[in-house]
Amino acid sequence: MNVLNVVLPLGSSVLSFVFAAMVLDQWWQRRHAFQLVWGIGLLFYGISAGTEFLGSAIGWSEPLYRVWYLIGAFFVAAYLGLGTIYLLSRSRFGYFAGATVFIGGLLSLLFSHSTRYPGAATAGTVTFAIATIGAIAIIAATATRRPLAAHIAMGVLVVGSVAVAGMVLTATLTSPGWAVDPSTHVPVGSAFPSYVRVLTGPFNIAGALCLIFGAIYSAYVYMPKKRAVPARLGIVAVVVNFIVSLPRAAEALFAGKLNSRVPATILIAIGAFIPGLTSGLDRFGVTWSFFLGEFIGLLFIFVGFLVSEDVFHNVRIGTTLWSRSPSTPLEREAG
C-alpha cells in the first residue's frame, strides 16, 4: 500500500467536507445561489476523494469505482463551475460559459471519432448536439436576460447529470470491475466503455474553464488596470489586459493598496488549474500526480476563499468567530 495514496485523498476529502460546511453556512446566512451550488460541488469533491481513500486503503470494488467515476469525472468540476456562473450572472460571463459548453461538446465529438475510443462515435455526436443546444440557450439568455443564463445552465447540467448517472451506473465494465494504474495504483477510467468516457467533456472541461477563468475575471474586475485591448473584444480583452496589469497589481500589493479579492481569486484560479491539469494527465496515463494535484489544488482554493470578501463575510462554527465589514458584492460590480 502506498501511504500517500491513502493520506492525500483522505486529506482532500476531510478538507472538502469542512470547506463545504463553511460555504453552506454562508449560504444559510446570505442565501446567494452561487454559495449553495459551490457547497454542493465541494460535497461532491469530498465524496470523490473519499472513494479514492477507501479504494486505496481497503481495496476497490465495482460500486465504489462507479461512484468515483460518476462524481469525479462528471460532477465535481461541473458544479463548481456552475457556482461561478451564478456568481457572475449579472455580467457577460454567460457568453464565455456557453462557449465552454460548446467546446466541451466539440472535444467529446473529436475524441469519439478517434482510434482511442472505438465505438463511441454515436455517443460523441449526440453529446455534441446536446451541448451545442445548451450553449446556444445560455448565450441567448445572456444576450437578452442575463440572470436567466445561470438557471438555464443549471437545468442543462441537472438533466445531463441524471442521464450520465444512468449510463455510468449501468455500463458494463471490464473485469474485475475497476481499473488502476499498475505502477502507481491510482484509479483510471479505462474500465468504462468508450461511449461513457467521451461524455465527460461538457461536464469537466466546461466546469474547469468556468471556474478558472471566472476567478481570473473576478481578479481583473478589482485590480488596477492597464487597458491594452478594448473591452469590446470580450474574453481576449480580459486575458490580455489582466496579464499587462499584473505589474500594477504587484506594485499595489507591496504598497498595501491591493483589494484583497485580487490575490484571493488568483489563488482560486491556480487551485482550479492544478487538479484540472493532473486529472487530464491521468486520462492519458500520467497518474503519479493525480492525488497530489487534487489536494494542492483544493488547498489553494480553500485559502483563496478564506480571504475572499465575496464569499466569507464571517466565519462561524456554531457562533461567529470572525467577521469583516460589508463590501460591495462581486455580482454587482461585475455587472
Summary of the structure (lengths in Angstrom):
residues: 335
radius of gyration: 19.9
end to end distance: 51.1
largest distance: 60.2
contacts: 1195
relative contact order: 0.13
helix: 74%
strand: 3%
